Amino acid sequence: MVSQDLPPAKGYEPIQWKVSFRPSIYAAAVLGFSAWGFYKLVAVIRERNELARERAWSRIYLQPVLEAEADRDAVRRHFSALAKEKEIMKDVEGWDPEESVYNDKKFRRPTYISLPKF
């Protein structure tokens, strides 16, 4: 006859299924993770503020360049429009393309609208 494995006579010891840390260890862990999270939060906020400051100063430094480019484009468009107007109105006597259509001497910046092609 074959003998079978049986439990010990006094039985097995109870299974230790619960992690038994002291509550102060849990409190220290929560406090540590919270402190680390606030540290990272402050670091991210400072980085975001630094990037915003850098973006603002880059726009300030680029403004004269962009304005000069826009002025060159306006002059190019103005002379192009004058050439087109001279070509279109060449048969009309007394038409001066340089003369303002308004009754005053104020300069009015022309408006150009870019429409998408359909």
Secondary structure by P-SEA (a helix, b strand, c coil): cbbbbbccccccccccccccccaaaaaaaaaaaaaaaaaaaaaaaaaaaaaaaaaaaaaaaaaaaaaaaaaaaaaaaaaaaaaaaaaaaccccccccccccccccbbbbbbbbbbbcc
